[in-house]
């Protein structure tokens, strides 16, 4: 099945217009195939791998469509996690320290996307160009970073 890797990346790159995203999908497809629980041998490995990769693309598209319920602009402008919780008043320095700790737990691309948006004020398109990733991936990174920071600060506030 390794023989199909480059072929599938090229195929998805043509469909998605982003080599990085195509490589990620192919990687996930390989993992999905390798981790499958069935003992039945795969009759046509190439077709099976392509179908798995396309299903991952479709699933991601559906998830993104569902996520439109919580628009990125709303999340992007939301600064609630900077606000102090009434039961645990922290000074600005402590809150900033918590935010830095939460950001340090993120992947470099996720953290960089978030910082370029929040600190530098770059648009998603500008961030995508600077990091060499798709605009959709930038949006995903920013949403994930905001959710992660919000969750971690909430957890730390509780202690």
Buried (B, 14 or more C-beta within 10 A) or exposed (E): BEEBBEEBBEBBBEBBEBBBBBBBBBBBBBEBBEEEEEEEEEEEEEEBBBEBBBEBBEEBEEEEEEBEEEEBEEBBEEEEBEEEBEEEEBEEEEBEEBBEEBBEEBEEBBBBBBBBBBEEEBEBEBBBEBBEBBBBBBBBBBBBBBEBBBEBBEEBBEE
